[in-house]
Amino acid sequence: MQIDDREMVTVALPGAAAPLLRAHLAAVALTSPDPQALAGFYQDALGYEGQWLDGHWTGRLGARRLMIGPGAANNVDHTIFAVPYAQALSDLRGRLASAGISVVEARSQALSGAAIRFSDPDGNVLLFGVADPAEEIDMAGAARLQHIVFASDEAPAMVRFYCDIVGFTPSDYVRDEGQDLTSAFLRCGEEHHSLAVFRAPRKRLDHLCYDVTTWTDIRDWADRFAARHIKLRWGPGRHGPGNNLFLFINDPDGNWLEFSTELEQVVGSRPVKTWVHEERTLNSWGSAFLRS
């Protein structure tokens, strides 16, 4: 799929009155060369409650899940999104079929009933299914798994796939001096983004993000990490796209984890915002990690 990213919408949203997709990030399955150590980190540092089955760990923090199984570090086995009702899943299945995307029927404990499995242009495996109503009850004070970011050396193709076929809505684009796409922030509800794509030299997981309620929670999580001698790797700071406050740490496998609050809420339609690829876009308070 050859796509010129400069053809992407930058002024108004097509079909903004009726978004194609409403969903939320329900679960992420990571692989690790030492699943036991990685699961131990998430239980101690983040407060997950989990259990083991056949060498795979499933943890819950609030209403979202994290799974860990054997494999390479810094790798996502699959990502799960939940839609609110069966018709939304049927509509997605139809869009995938019309685009010639191979779909496999699947099941997951993070979802209610049937689900579908398919892959994006980079080979990232996705499961979509109907949300379990019980899964939407978050425990007070728990960080909520909120978004995932994929790095890609084919970012324009990835963004077109997620927007035109899966049905995400673009919130913000970031472009370099040549107007080539460097980042895209995509939403599937009122939160500014639940998935993003960053341009990078190779395909990989960029980071996972946990949403917390207030700026004070950012302080409290930083204190929690300090008590465990876990260094802050970036932040605190404020992103341009999304306007959210953030800090980052690494887990033992080197996966980047973001803790964020005050993410922009998009109610109804709005034009796609375009940002310049520079440090102040990624962090208006100071330094930034520019992926490309």
C-alpha positions as CSV (number, residue, x, y, z in Angstrom):
1,M,0.0,0.0,0.0
2,Q,1.8,3.1,-1.3
3,I,0.6,6.3,0.4
4,D,1.8,9.9,0.2
5,D,1.3,11.2,3.7
6,R,0.9,14.8,2.3
7,E,-2.5,13.7,1.0
8,M,-3.8,13.2,4.5
9,V,-6.5,15.4,5.8
10,T,-5.1,18.4,7.7
11,V,-8.0,20.9,7.8
12,A,-11.4,19.1,8.4
13,L,-12.4,15.6,9.4
14,P,-14.1,13.5,6.7
15,G,-17.4,12.2,8.1
16,A,-16.7,13.9,11.5
17,A,-20.4,13.9,12.5
18,A,-20.4,10.1,12.5
19,P,-17.1,8.5,13.6
20,L,-16.5,5.1,12.2
21,L,-15.1,3.6,15.4
22,R,-15.9,4.0,19.1
23,A,-13.6,1.8,21.2
24,H,-11.1,1.8,24.1
25,L,-7.8,0.0,24.7
26,A,-8.7,-3.0,26.8
27,A,-5.5,-5.0,27.1
28,V,-1.9,-5.4,25.8
29,A,0.0,-8.6,25.6
30,L,3.8,-8.2,25.9
31,T,6.5,-10.9,25.4
32,S,9.6,-11.1,27.5
33,P,12.7,-13.3,27.8
34,D,11.9,-13.4,31.6
35,P,8.1,-13.2,32.0
36,Q,8.3,-13.9,35.7
37,A,10.6,-11.0,36.4
38,L,8.6,-8.6,34.2
39,A,5.3,-9.7,35.8
40,G,6.9,-9.2,39.3
41,F,7.8,-5.6,38.3
42,Y,4.3,-4.8,37.2
43,Q,2.8,-6.3,40.4
44,D,5.2,-4.4,42.7
45,A,5.7,-1.1,40.9
46,L,2.2,-0.6,39.4
47,G,0.1,-2.7,41.7
48,Y,-1.2,-5.2,39.3
49,E,-3.0,-8.3,40.6
50,G,-2.3,-11.3,38.4
51,Q,-2.3,-15.0,37.9
52,W,-0.3,-17.5,35.9
53,L,-1.7,-20.1,33.4
54,D,0.5,-22.3,31.2
55,G,3.5,-19.9,31.5
56,H,1.5,-16.8,30.7
57,W,0.7,-14.1,33.2
58,T,-2.5,-12.0,33.1
59,G,-2.6,-8.9,35.4
60,R,-5.4,-6.5,36.1
61,L,-5.0,-2.9,37.2
62,G,-8.4,-1.2,37.4
63,A,-10.5,-2.3,34.5
64,R,-7.7,-3.0,32.0
65,R,-5.4,-6.0,31.5
66,L,-1.8,-6.6,30.8
67,M,-0.6,-10.1,29.6
68,I,3.0,-11.3,29.6
69,G,4.3,-14.4,27.9
70,P,7.7,-15.8,26.7
71,G,9.4,-14.2,23.8
72,A,11.6,-11.3,22.7
73,A,11.9,-8.1,24.8
74,N,10.2,-4.9,23.6
75,N,7.6,-6.8,21.6
76,V,3.8,-6.8,21.6
77,D,2.2,-10.1,20.9
78,H,-1.2,-8.5,20.4
79,T,-3.3,-5.5,21.4
80,I,-7.0,-5.6,22.3
81,F,-9.6,-2.9,21.7
82,A,-13.2,-3.1,23.0
83,V,-16.1,-1.7,21.1
84,P,-19.4,-0.9,23.0
85,Y,-21.8,-3.1,21.1
86,A,-22.1,-6.0,18.6
87,Q,-23.1,-3.8,15.7
88,A,-19.9,-1.8,15.9
89,L,-17.9,-5.1,15.7
90,S,-20.0,-6.1,12.7
91,D,-19.3,-2.8,11.0
92,L,-15.6,-3.2,11.5
93,R,-15.7,-6.7,10.2
94,G,-17.4,-5.3,7.1
95,R,-14.8,-2.6,6.5
96,L,-12.0,-5.0,6.9
97,A,-13.6,-7.4,4.4
98,S,-14.2,-4.6,1.9
99,A,-10.5,-3.7,2.1
100,G,-9.4,-7.3,1.6
101,I,-8.0,-7.6,5.1
102,S,-7.8,-11.2,6.4
103,V,-9.8,-11.7,9.6
104,V,-9.8,-14.6,12.0
105,E,-12.5,-15.2,14.6
106,A,-11.0,-15.1,18.2
107,R,-11.8,-15.0,21.9
108,S,-10.3,-13.2,24.8
109,Q,-11.1,-13.0,28.6
110,A,-10.8,-9.2,28.2
111,L,-13.8,-9.1,25.9
112,S,-17.4,-10.3,26.0
113,G,-18.2,-13.0,23.5
114,A,-16.8,-13.2,20.0
115,A,-13.8,-11.1,18.7
116,I,-11.9,-10.7,15.5
117,R,-8.2,-10.9,15.0
118,F,-6.3,-9.1,12.2
119,S,-3.0,-7.4,11.5
120,D,-2.0,-3.9,10.6
121,P,0.5,-3.1,7.7
122,D,3.4,-3.5,10.1
123,G,2.3,-6.9,11.3
124,N,1.0,-5.8,14.7
125,V,-1.7,-8.2,15.7
126,L,-5.0,-6.6,16.9
127,L,-8.1,-8.1,18.5
128,F,-11.4,-6.2,18.5
129,G,-14.5,-7.4,20.4
130,V,-17.4,-6.2,22.5
131,A,-16.5,-4.8,25.9
132,D,-17.4,-6.6,29.0
133,P,-19.5,-4.1,31.0
134,A,-17.8,-5.2,34.2
135,E,-14.5,-4.3,32.8
136,E,-15.4,-0.6,32.7
137,I,-15.5,-0.3,36.5
138,D,-12.1,1.2,37.4
139,M,-10.7,0.8,40.9
140,A,-10.2,4.2,42.6
141,G,-6.6,5.4,42.4
142,A,-5.5,2.8,39.9
143,A,-3.6,4.0,36.8
144,R,-5.7,3.1,33.7
145,L,-4.0,1.6,30.6
146,Q,-5.1,4.3,28.1
147,H,-3.1,4.3,24.9
148,I,-0.5,2.5,22.9
149,V,2.0,4.0,20.4
150,F,3.7,2.0,17.6
151,A,6.9,3.2,15.9
152,S,7.0,2.6,12.2
153,D,9.2,3.1,9.2
154,E,6.0,3.2,7.1
155,A,4.0,5.7,9.3
156,P,1.8,7.1,6.5
157,A,0.5,3.6,5.5
158,M,-0.1,2.8,9.1
159,V,-2.1,6.0,9.7
160,R,-4.2,5.5,6.5
161,F,-5.0,1.9,7.6
162,Y,-6.1,2.9,11.1
163,C,-8.2,5.8,9.9
164,D,-9.7,4.7,6.6
165,I,-10.2,1.0,7.4
166,V,-10.3,0.5,11.1
167,G,-12.1,3.8,11.7
168,F,-9.9,5.8,14.1
169,T,-10.3,9.6,13.8
170,P,-7.1,11.8,13.5
171,S,-6.7,14.4,16.2
172,D,-3.3,15.8,15.5
173,Y,-0.5,15.3,13.0
174,V,3.2,16.3,13.4
175,R,5.2,17.1,10.3
176,D,8.9,17.9,9.6
177,E,10.2,20.8,7.5
178,G,9.5,18.8,4.3
179,Q,5.9,18.4,5.4
180,D,6.4,14.6,5.8
181,L,4.5,12.9,8.6
182,T,6.5,12.2,11.8
183,S,3.6,11.5,14.3
184,A,-0.1,10.9,14.2
185,F,-2.5,10.9,17.2
186,L,-5.7,8.9,16.6
187,R,-8.8,8.7,18.7
188,C,-11.7,6.3,18.9
189,G,-13.7,8.2,21.5
190,E,-13.6,11.5,23.3
191,E,-10.0,11.1,24.5
192,H,-7.5,12.9,22.3
193,H,-5.8,9.6,21.3
194,S,-6.0,5.9,22.2
195,L,-3.4,5.0,19.6
196,A,-0.6,6.9,18.0
197,V,2.0,6.2,15.2
198,F,5.5,7.7,15.3
199,R,8.0,7.7,12.4
200,A,11.1,5.7,13.3
201,P,13.9,3.7,11.6
202,R,12.2,0.4,12.4
203,K,8.9,-1.1,13.4
204,R,8.5,-1.6,17.2
205,L,6.5,-0.7,20.3
206,D,7.2,2.9,21.2
207,H,5.4,3.1,24.5
208,L,2.3,2.3,26.6
209,C,0.5,5.0,28.5
210,Y,-1.3,4.9,31.8
211,D,-3.9,7.7,32.6
212,V,-4.2,9.0,36.1
213,T,-6.7,11.5,37.5
214,T,-4.8,14.6,38.5
215,W,-1.4,16.3,38.6
216,T,-1.1,15.3,42.2
217,D,-1.3,11.7,41.1
218,I,1.7,12.2,38.8
219,R,3.6,13.4,42.0
220,D,2.4,10.3,43.9
221,W,3.4,7.9,41.2
222,A,6.9,9.5,41.0
223,D,7.2,9.1,44.8
224,R,6.1,5.5,44.5
225,F,8.8,4.8,41.8
226,A,11.4,6.7,43.9
227,A,10.7,4.4,46.9
228,R,11.5,1.5,44.6
229,H,14.6,3.1,43.1
230,I,13.0,3.3,39.7
231,K,14.4,6.3,37.8
232,L,12.2,8.8,35.9
233,R,13.5,8.6,32.3
234,W,11.7,11.7,30.9
235,G,9.5,14.3,32.5
236,P,7.6,15.6,34.2
237,G,6.6,17.7,31.2
238,R,3.7,18.7,29.0
239,H,3.0,17.4,25.5
240,G,1.8,19.7,22.7
241,P,-0.6,17.3,21.0
242,G,-3.1,16.3,23.7
243,N,-1.8,19.0,26.1
244,N,-1.3,16.3,28.7
245,L,1.2,16.3,31.6
246,F,3.5,13.3,31.7
247,L,6.4,11.4,33.0
248,F,8.1,8.2,31.7
249,I,9.9,5.2,33.2
250,N,11.3,2.0,31.8
251,D,10.3,-1.5,32.9
252,P,13.0,-4.2,33.3
253,D,12.8,-5.1,29.6
254,G,13.3,-1.5,28.5
255,N,9.7,-0.9,27.5
256,W,8.8,2.8,27.9
257,L,5.8,3.5,30.2
258,E,4.1,6.9,30.3
259,F,2.0,8.2,33.2
260,S,-0.3,11.0,32.0
261,T,-3.1,13.3,33.1
262,E,-5.2,16.1,31.7
263,L,-5.3,14.6,28.2
264,E,-7.5,16.7,25.9
265,Q,-11.1,15.6,25.5
266,V,-12.5,16.0,22.1
267,V,-16.3,16.4,22.1
268,G,-17.9,16.4,18.7
269,S,-15.8,17.3,15.6
270,R,-12.9,19.6,15.3
271,P,-10.2,20.3,12.6
272,V,-7.1,18.2,12.7
273,K,-4.3,20.2,14.3
274,T,-0.8,20.2,12.7
275,W,2.3,20.6,14.7
276,V,6.0,21.3,13.7
277,H,8.4,18.4,14.4
278,E,10.5,20.0,17.2
279,E,11.3,19.6,20.9
280,R,8.6,22.1,22.1
281,T,5.9,20.1,20.3
282,L,6.8,17.0,22.3
283,N,7.5,18.9,25.5
284,S,6.7,22.5,26.0
285,W,8.5,22.5,29.3
286,G,11.9,21.3,28.1
287,S,13.8,18.6,26.4
288,A,12.2,15.9,24.3
289,F,13.1,12.5,22.7
290,L,12.7,13.0,18.9
291,R,12.3,9.5,17.4
292,S,13.3,10.6,13.9
